[in-house]
Amino acid sequence: MIKIIANDNKIDSIMGTIKDIDKDRNGYVTHSELDDIMKMNYPKELSSRDVLPIIKKFSSVQNKILIDYKGFRDMLRLEVNKYQA
C-alpha cells in the first residue's frame, strides 16, 4: 500500500475526507470508514485488497472498531518518505 500512495500521494485528500467524517474531532474514525476512504481515493489499486491488516495497527485500545487516523496518517507519511528516499 505504501508504494501505491508514494506513486500518487493523496494523504491530504484522505485527511480532508476523514475530518469531514469526524465531526466531533475526537481523532477517530471506524475501520470501515477508513477502508472506504482509502478505496475511494485509490479505486483501481485497492478495490480488491484488504487494507484492514494495516489499519488494525491503529485501533483504539478501548474500542477496536475505532482507528486513530492521526497515527495512521503519520505512519503513511513516514513510510512514503522512506520509500521515496
DSSP file (Angstrom, degrees, kcal/mol; ACC not computed):
  #  RESIDUE AA STRUCTURE BP1 BP2  ACC     N-H-->O    O-->H-N    N-H-->O    O-->H-N    TCO  KAPPA ALPHA  PHI   PSI    X-CA   Y-CA   Z-CA
    1    1 A M     >        0   0    0      0, 0.0     4,-2.2     0, 0.0     5,-0.2   0.000 360.0 360.0 360.0 -34.5    0.0    0.0    0.0
    2    2 A I  H  >  +     0   0    0      1,-0.2     4,-2.9     2,-0.2     5,-0.2   0.907 360.0  52.3 -61.0 -42.1    2.9    2.4    0.7
    3    3 A K  H  > S+     0   0    0      1,-0.2     4,-1.8     2,-0.2    -1,-0.2   0.897 108.5  51.2 -61.1 -40.8    4.1    2.0   -2.9
    4    4 A I  H  > S+     0   0    0      1,-0.2     4,-1.1     2,-0.2    -1,-0.2   0.929 113.9  43.1 -62.1 -46.4    0.7    2.9   -4.2
    5    5 A I  H  < S+     0   0    0     -4,-2.2     3,-0.3     1,-0.2    -2,-0.2   0.884 110.7  55.4 -69.2 -38.8    0.5    6.0   -2.0
    6    6 A A  H  < S+     0   0    0     -4,-2.9     3,-0.4     1,-0.2    -1,-0.2   0.858 107.7  50.2 -62.5 -34.4    4.1    7.0   -2.8
    7    7 A N  H  < S+     0   0    0     -4,-1.8    -1,-0.2     1,-0.3    -2,-0.2   0.765 131.1  15.7 -75.1 -26.0    3.3    6.9   -6.5
    8    8 A D  S  < S-     0   0    0     -4,-1.1     2,-0.6    -3,-0.3    -1,-0.3  -0.622  82.9-154.9-149.0  81.1    0.1    9.1   -6.2
    9    9 A N        +     0   0    0     -3,-0.4     3,-0.1    -2,-0.2    -3,-0.1  -0.454  29.6 156.2 -70.9 110.0    0.2   10.8   -2.8
   10   10 A K     >  +     0   0    0     -2,-0.6     4,-2.7     1,-0.1     5,-0.2   0.012  29.4 123.0-118.8  24.5   -3.3   11.7   -1.7
   11   11 A I  H  > S+     0   0    0      1,-0.2     4,-2.8     2,-0.2     5,-0.2   0.893  75.4  50.7 -57.6 -42.5   -2.7   11.8    2.0
   12   12 A D  H  > S+     0   0    0      2,-0.2     4,-2.0     1,-0.2    -1,-0.2   0.898 111.7  47.5 -64.2 -39.6   -4.1   15.4    2.2
   13   13 A S  H  > S+     0   0    0      2,-0.2     4,-2.1     1,-0.2    -2,-0.2   0.909 112.1  50.2 -65.1 -42.4   -7.2   14.5    0.4
   14   14 A I  H  X S+     0   0    0     -4,-2.7     4,-2.3     1,-0.2    -2,-0.2   0.925 110.8  49.0 -61.1 -46.0   -7.7   11.4    2.6
   15   15 A M  H  X S+     0   0    0     -4,-2.8     4,-2.6     1,-0.2    -1,-0.2   0.866 108.2  54.3 -65.3 -35.9   -7.3   13.6    5.7
   16   16 A G  H  X S+     0   0    0     -4,-2.0     4,-1.6     2,-0.2    -1,-0.2   0.917 109.8  46.8 -62.2 -43.4   -9.8   16.1    4.4
   17   17 A T  H  X S+     0   0    0     -4,-2.1     4,-1.5     2,-0.2    -2,-0.2   0.904 111.8  51.2 -64.5 -41.7  -12.4   13.4    3.9
   18   18 A I  H  X S+     0   0    0     -4,-2.3     4,-2.8     1,-0.2     3,-0.3   0.921 107.5  52.3 -62.0 -44.5  -11.6   12.0    7.4
   19   19 A K  H  < S+     0   0    0     -4,-2.6    -1,-0.2     1,-0.2    -2,-0.2   0.839 106.1  54.9 -63.6 -32.0  -12.0   15.4    9.0
   20   20 A D  H  < S+     0   0    0     -4,-1.6    -1,-0.2     1,-0.2    -2,-0.2   0.865 113.0  42.6 -65.2 -35.6  -15.4   15.8    7.3
   21   21 A I  H  < S+     0   0    0     -4,-1.5     2,-2.0    -3,-0.3    -2,-0.2   0.867 102.2  69.1 -77.4 -38.6  -16.5   12.5    8.9
   22   22 A D    ><  +     0   0    0     -4,-2.8     3,-1.4     1,-0.2    -1,-0.2  -0.492  60.5 163.8 -84.0  71.7  -15.0   13.1   12.3
   23   23 A K  T 3  S+     0   0    0     -2,-2.0    -1,-0.2     1,-0.3    -2,-0.1   0.835  73.6  48.1 -61.7 -36.3  -17.5   15.9   13.2
   24   24 A D  T 3  S-     0   0    0     -3,-0.2    -1,-0.3     1,-0.0    -2,-0.1   0.467 103.5-132.0 -86.9   0.4  -16.7   15.8   17.0
   25   25 A R    <   +     0   0    0     -3,-1.4    -2,-0.1    -6,-0.2    -3,-0.0   0.857  56.6 145.0  54.8  41.8  -12.9   15.9   16.2
   26   26 A N        -     0   0    0      2,-0.2    -1,-0.1     1,-0.0     3,-0.1   0.526  67.4-113.7 -86.2  -4.7  -12.1   13.1   18.6
   27   27 A G  S    S+     0   0    0      1,-0.2    42,-1.3    -5,-0.1    43,-0.6   0.579  80.6 101.9  87.8  10.6   -9.3   11.8   16.3
   28   28 A Y  E     +A   68   0A   0     40,-0.2     2,-0.3    41,-0.1    -1,-0.2  -0.961  38.9 174.7-131.9 146.0  -11.0    8.5   15.4
   29   29 A V  E     -A   67   0A   0     38,-1.6    38,-3.6    -2,-0.4     2,-0.1  -0.900  43.1 -93.9-131.7 165.3  -13.0    7.0   12.5
   30   30 A T  E  >  -A   66   0A   0     -2,-0.3     4,-2.4    36,-0.2    36,-0.2  -0.420  31.6-116.7 -77.4 158.4  -14.2    3.4   12.2
   31   31 A H  H  > S+     0   0    0     34,-2.1     4,-2.4     1,-0.2     5,-0.2   0.857 117.0  53.1 -64.3 -32.5  -12.1    0.9   10.3
   32   32 A S  H  > S+     0   0    0     33,-0.2     4,-2.4     2,-0.2    -1,-0.2   0.882 108.1  50.5 -70.7 -35.4  -14.8    0.5    7.7
   33   33 A E  H  > S+     0   0    0      2,-0.2     4,-2.5     1,-0.2    -2,-0.2   0.935 113.2  45.3 -63.5 -45.3  -14.9    4.3    7.1
   34   34 A L  H  X S+     0   0    0     -4,-2.4     4,-2.6     2,-0.2     5,-0.2   0.896 112.0  51.8 -66.3 -39.8  -11.1    4.4    6.7
   35   35 A D  H  X S+     0   0    0     -4,-2.4     4,-2.3    -5,-0.2    -1,-0.2   0.932 111.7  47.5 -59.7 -45.9  -11.2    1.4    4.4
   36   36 A D  H  X S+     0   0    0     -4,-2.4     4,-2.1     2,-0.2    -2,-0.2   0.906 111.6  50.5 -62.7 -42.0  -13.9    3.0    2.3
   37   37 A I  H  X S+     0   0    0     -4,-2.5     4,-1.9     2,-0.2    -2,-0.2   0.919 111.0  48.3 -63.0 -44.4  -11.9    6.3    2.2
   38   38 A M  H  X S+     0   0    0     -4,-2.6     4,-1.7     1,-0.2    -1,-0.2   0.918 114.2  45.8 -63.0 -42.9   -8.7    4.6    1.1
   39   39 A K  H  < S+     0   0    0     -4,-2.3    -1,-0.2     1,-0.2    -2,-0.2   0.792 109.7  55.3 -72.3 -27.5  -10.6    2.6   -1.6
   40   40 A M  H  < S+     0   0    0     -4,-2.1    -1,-0.2    -5,-0.2    -2,-0.2   0.868 112.9  42.2 -70.0 -36.5  -12.4    5.8   -2.8
   41   41 A N  H  < S+     0   0    0     -4,-1.9    -2,-0.2     1,-0.2    -1,-0.2   0.754 129.1  28.5 -81.3 -25.7   -9.1    7.5   -3.3
   42   42 A Y  S  X S+     0   0    0     -4,-1.7     4,-2.6    -5,-0.2     5,-0.3  -0.521  72.7 157.9-131.2  64.4   -7.3    4.5   -4.9
   43   43 A P  H  > S+     0   0    0      0, 0.0     4,-1.3     0, 0.0     5,-0.1   0.901  75.2  41.0 -62.2 -44.3  -10.2    2.6   -6.5
   44   44 A K  H  4 S+     0   0    0      1,-0.2     4,-0.3     2,-0.2    -2,-0.1   0.919 121.0  42.2 -68.1 -42.7   -8.1    0.7   -9.1
   45   45 A E  H  4 S+     0   0    0      1,-0.2    -1,-0.2     2,-0.1     3,-0.1   0.829 127.4  25.0 -77.2 -33.8   -5.2   -0.1   -6.8
   46   46 A L  H >< S+     0   0    0     -4,-2.6     3,-1.5    -7,-0.2    -1,-0.2   0.473  87.4  99.3-114.4  -3.0   -7.1   -1.0   -3.6
   47   47 A S  T 3< S+     0   0    0     -4,-1.3    -1,-0.1    -5,-0.3    -3,-0.1   0.847  97.4  32.4 -57.8 -35.5  -10.6   -2.2   -4.6
   48   48 A S  T 3  S+     0   0    0     -4,-0.3     2,-0.3    -5,-0.1    -1,-0.3   0.301 104.9  94.8-103.6   9.2   -9.6   -5.9   -4.4
   49   49 A R  S <  S-     0   0    0     -3,-1.5     2,-0.8     2,-0.0    -3,-0.0  -0.753  70.9-130.8-104.1 149.3   -7.2   -5.5   -1.5
   50   50 A D        +     0   0    0     -2,-0.3     4,-0.2     1,-0.1    -3,-0.1  -0.865  25.7 174.8 -95.3 108.7   -7.8   -6.0    2.2
   51   51 A V    >>  +     0   0    0     -2,-0.8     4,-2.3     1,-0.2     3,-0.8   0.481  55.7  97.0 -92.3  -3.0   -6.3   -2.9    3.9
   52   52 A L  H 3> S+     0   0    0      1,-0.2     4,-3.4     2,-0.2     5,-0.2   0.866  74.5  60.8 -55.8 -40.7   -7.6   -3.9    7.4
   53   53 A P  H 3> S+     0   0    0      0, 0.0     4,-0.5     0, 0.0    -1,-0.2   0.874 111.5  40.0 -57.4 -34.9   -4.3   -5.5    8.4
   54   54 A I  H X4 S+     0   0    0     -3,-0.8     3,-0.6    -4,-0.2    -2,-0.2   0.899 117.7  47.5 -77.6 -41.9   -2.6   -2.1    8.1
   55   55 A I  H >< S+     0   0    0     -4,-2.3     3,-2.3     1,-0.2    -3,-0.2   0.882 100.2  67.6 -65.7 -39.1   -5.5   -0.2    9.5
   56   56 A K  H >< S+     0   0    0     -4,-3.4     3,-1.9     1,-0.3    -1,-0.2   0.770  84.7  71.5 -55.3 -29.6   -5.8   -2.5   12.5
   57   57 A K  T << S+     0   0    0     -3,-0.6    -1,-0.3    -4,-0.5    -2,-0.2   0.710  98.4  50.1 -60.5 -19.2   -2.5   -1.4   13.9
   58   58 A F  T <  S+     0   0    0     -3,-2.3    10,-3.1    -4,-0.2    -1,-0.3   0.109  80.8 136.9-109.4  20.4   -4.0    1.9   14.8
   59   59 A S  B <   -B   67   0A   0     -3,-1.9     8,-0.2     8,-0.2     5,-0.2  -0.367  61.4-104.9 -67.4 145.3   -7.1    0.6   16.6
   60   60 A S        -     0   0    0      6,-2.5     6,-0.1     3,-0.8    -1,-0.1  -0.416  19.8-133.7 -65.0 143.7   -8.2    2.2   19.9
   61   61 A V  S    S+     0   0    0      1,-0.2     3,-0.2    -2,-0.1    -1,-0.1   0.880 106.8  44.1 -66.7 -37.8   -7.3    0.2   23.0
   62   62 A Q  S    S+     0   0    0      1,-0.3     2,-0.4     2,-0.0    -1,-0.2   0.802 128.2  22.6 -78.1 -30.6  -10.8    0.8   24.3
   63   63 A N    >   -     0   0    0      3,-0.1     3,-1.6     1,-0.1    -3,-0.8  -0.873  62.8-161.3-144.1 104.1  -12.7    0.2   21.1
   64   64 A K  T 3  S+     0   0    0     -2,-0.4    -1,-0.1     1,-0.3    -6,-0.1   0.625  89.3  64.9 -64.1 -14.7  -11.1   -2.0   18.4
   65   65 A I  T 3  S+     0   0    0     -6,-0.1   -34,-2.1   -35,-0.1     2,-0.3   0.786  88.6  81.8 -77.4 -27.5  -13.5   -0.6   15.7
   66   66 A L  E <   -A   30   0A   0     -3,-1.6    -6,-2.5   -36,-0.2     2,-0.4  -0.605  67.2-154.7 -85.6 139.0  -12.1    2.9   16.1
   67   67 A I  E     -AB  29  59A   0    -38,-3.6   -38,-1.6    -2,-0.3     2,-1.2  -0.941  18.3-129.8-116.3 130.7   -8.9    3.9   14.3
   68   68 A D  E  >  -A   28   0A   0    -10,-3.1     4,-1.9    -2,-0.4   -40,-0.2  -0.665  26.7-171.7 -74.8  98.5   -6.6    6.7   15.3
   69   69 A Y  H  > S+     0   0    0    -42,-1.3     4,-2.6    -2,-1.2    -1,-0.2   0.763  78.2  58.0 -73.3 -23.5   -6.4    8.4   12.0
   70   70 A K  H  > S+     0   0    0    -43,-0.6     4,-2.6     2,-0.2    -1,-0.2   0.901 108.1  47.1 -71.1 -39.1   -3.6   10.8   13.0
   71   71 A G  H  > S+     0   0    0      2,-0.2     4,-2.2     1,-0.2    -2,-0.2   0.900 113.0  49.7 -64.0 -40.6   -1.3    7.9   13.9
   72   72 A F  H  X S+     0   0    0     -4,-1.9     4,-2.4     2,-0.2    -2,-0.2   0.927 111.6  48.6 -62.8 -46.1   -2.3    6.3   10.6
   73   73 A R  H  X S+     0   0    0     -4,-2.6     4,-2.7     1,-0.2     5,-0.2   0.922 110.9  50.3 -59.4 -46.3   -1.5    9.5    8.7
   74   74 A D  H  X S+     0   0    0     -4,-2.6     4,-2.3     1,-0.2    -1,-0.2   0.894 110.6  49.5 -62.6 -39.9    1.8    9.9   10.4
   75   75 A M  H  X S+     0   0    0     -4,-2.2     4,-2.8     2,-0.2     5,-0.2   0.927 110.9  50.2 -63.7 -44.8    2.8    6.3    9.6
   76   76 A L  H  X S+     0   0    0     -4,-2.4     4,-2.8     1,-0.2     5,-0.2   0.937 111.8  47.3 -59.6 -47.0    1.8    6.8    6.0
   77   77 A R  H  X S+     0   0    0     -4,-2.7     4,-2.4     1,-0.2    -1,-0.2   0.919 113.8  47.8 -61.7 -43.8    3.9   10.0    5.7
   78   78 A L  H  X S+     0   0    0     -4,-2.3     4,-2.2    -5,-0.2    -2,-0.2   0.935 115.1  44.4 -62.3 -47.5    6.9    8.4    7.3
   79   79 A E  H  X S+     0   0    0     -4,-2.8     4,-2.5     2,-0.2    -2,-0.2   0.873 112.6  51.3 -68.1 -37.8    6.8    5.3    5.2
   80   80 A V  H  X S+     0   0    0     -4,-2.8     4,-2.4    -5,-0.2    -1,-0.2   0.921 110.4  49.8 -64.6 -43.5    6.2    7.3    1.9
   81   81 A N  H  X S+     0   0    0     -4,-2.4     4,-1.2    -5,-0.2    -2,-0.2   0.905 111.9  48.2 -62.1 -41.1    9.2    9.5    2.7
   82   82 A K  H  < S+     0   0    0     -4,-2.2     3,-0.4     1,-0.2    -2,-0.2   0.927 112.2  49.6 -62.4 -45.0   11.3    6.4    3.4
   83   83 A Y  H  < S+     0   0    0     -4,-2.5    -2,-0.2     1,-0.2    -1,-0.2   0.885 112.3  46.9 -62.5 -40.1   10.1    4.8    0.1
   84   84 A Q  H  <        0   0    0     -4,-2.4    -1,-0.2     1,-0.2    -2,-0.2   0.674 360.0 360.0 -78.5 -16.8   10.8    7.9   -1.9
   85   85 A A     <        0   0    0     -4,-1.2    -1,-0.2    -3,-0.4    -2,-0.2   0.479 360.0 360.0 -74.4 360.0   14.3    8.4   -0.4
